[in-house]
Amino acid sequence: MKIAIPTRFAHSVGGVETYLECVVPALMSRGHDVSVWHEIDLPAGTRLLFTSAVKRLRLGPSEDIAREAIGEMRRWQPDVVFSQGIARTAVELEMTGVAPFVTALHAYQGTCISGFKTHSFPAPVSCQQPLGPSCLLQFHVRRCGGWSPVTMVRDYTRQVARRDVLRRSAKVVTLSRYMRDECVRQGVADDRVHCVPGFAPALPEAVEDGAGSQTQPRPLHLAFAGRMERLKGALLMLDALGQLAPKLLGAIRVTMVGDGAERADCERLAAALRHKGGVIDFPGWLSREEWSGVLRRVDLLVVPSVWPEPFGLIGLEAATVGVPALAFDVGGISDWLADGETGRLLQTHPSGEALARGIEDCLGDTARLERWGRAAAAASSTRTVDAHAAGLEAVFREVVDQHRFLSARHSS
């Protein structure tokens, strides 16, 4: 099967690119001919995502150049177009006429003005309503985004266009059941939305720093990893740590991996916790090898997100090395976190108090924590990139067979 994959970048940038770096080779190993059509030109010296075996073609910076590229795509005659979302919806809509068109919905494109699917006022809470005119009425009242009405209208117009892409797709693929339901709420027919369970990219060999060679009993180790901003809950986690009993706080070690707008506030709060006996480190962003080394020494990953995570990859990544997680039941997290089996899933409104009680519960039984870790590793072992590629393949074959059937009926 010939598969054309439009995307923004052909070099390592974020989650979508990491996804493709795993999926493209997996599809090729299953015998498919894959080409990647990237929108952004590659800066000199940029590390490419793919080997030279993968065809890389430019969509270009303008719609005129992109249309020339689409003409080249037509001549290549793909069996299916598997879009990862590009900046220009008009170009994406034109691709729907090239071949059966499948959209990968990685985030809230076409479903929310701001892309966060969260009301921030009076407190962060997930939004369940479909994209529509009522969003404009609530945008400022519920602090869904910025204050500029011009930006609000511009972003709303763009997201409505993206919703049109979803609705015109032969199929939409999501990585979690939550995102599948979200897509259906936007008016996409139920039978055209498929959840193909997500996977965690394999962790590299760990970079050791000597911490694992200690013979003395070590404290229980908690970790946070991600952008330090309100919706990711870094400050909320530190607030929760401040509500722990002093004896428990002094018996644990906490590593806060990442950076962001709230890092300075996080470090100020951490300084106060250190006076109470807390051991809290801020290593910043780590390489994959460094993160692998930290994660293999962690007893519990805390995922304090207050927004509906489309998937929450970090938790599944921890599970692959036997680390259980603690999180609020928001978004797609319940796809990989089973309460009382692979960690603790808090069925309550996100708050520092609820998170503190959750931490106390998790750390109160270390034998259970170890059982959760083993169960997490076992559950994650079935979520491989090859299994994901097989699921995609089934979706592609369905749309190709349907397209051929309709074409044959039309020609007769």
Secondary structure, DSSP 8 states (H G I E B T S, - for coil): -EEEEEES-SB--SHHHHHHHHHHHHHHHTT-EEEEEESS---TT--BSS-TTSEEEE--SSHHHHHHHHHHHHHH--SEEEE---S-HHHHHHHTTTS-EEEE--S-TTT-SSSS-EE-SSS-EE--S-SSHHHHHHTTTTT-S-S-HHHHHHHHHHHHHHHHHHHHSSEEEESSHHHHHHHHHTT--GGGEEE--------------SGGG--S---EEEEEES--SGGGTHHHHHHHHHTS-HHHHTTEEEEEE---TTHHHHHHHHHHHHHTT-EEEEEES--HHHHHHHHTT-SEEEE---S--SS-HHHHHHHTTT--EEEES-GGGGGT--BTTTEEEE-S---HHHHHHHHHHHHT-HHHHHHHHHHHHHHHTT--HHHHHHHHHHHHHHHHHHHHHHHHHHH-
